[in-house]
Amino acid sequence: MLEQGSASTSTAQQMEVMAQMSDANNAAALRANDAAQRLDRLAAQMQQVVAVYSL
């Protein structure tokens, strides 16, 4: 019975670690999305600047 309780505790701990990792991955994905959107806006601004000098 002690082994079953220990295994259950271990499983719960591992699930908590996985949940934390999932949260961290989600946060990283949101940051990457924000960075991509900023780069997209910057690229559009750069195109506007370069368009002024087009022949």
N, C-alpha and C positions, 0 to 999 in steps of 0.2 A: 504494500500500500504506500509505503514511503517513496518507492521508486516512481509510482504513478504521480504522486503529488509533485515530486521533483521534476518529472518530465513535463507536467502541466505548467509549472512555473517557468521552466526553460522555454517552452513554446510561447507563452505569453510575453516573455522578455524579448524573444526573437521577433514576434509580431510587432511589438512596440518599436524595436529598432527599425524594422521595415517601414513602419508608418512614418517614423522620423525621416528616414531616407527619402521616402516618397514626397514628404513635405519639402525637403531640401531640393529635390529635383524639380518640383513644381515651381518653387521660388526662383531657381536658376533659369528655368524655361521662361518665366515672366520677365526676368532681367534681360535675357537674350532677345526676347520679342521687343522690349523697349529699345534696346540698342539697335536692332534692325530697323525699327521705325525712325529713330533719330538719323541713322545712316541714309535712309530713303529720303528724308527731308533734306539732308545735307546735299545729297546727290542732285536733287531737284534744284536747289539753290545754286549749286555749281554750274548746272546746265544753263540756268538763266544768265549767270555771269559770263560764261563762255559764248553764249548766243549773241551778246552785245558785240563781240569781236569777230563774228562770222562774216565772211565776205560774200 
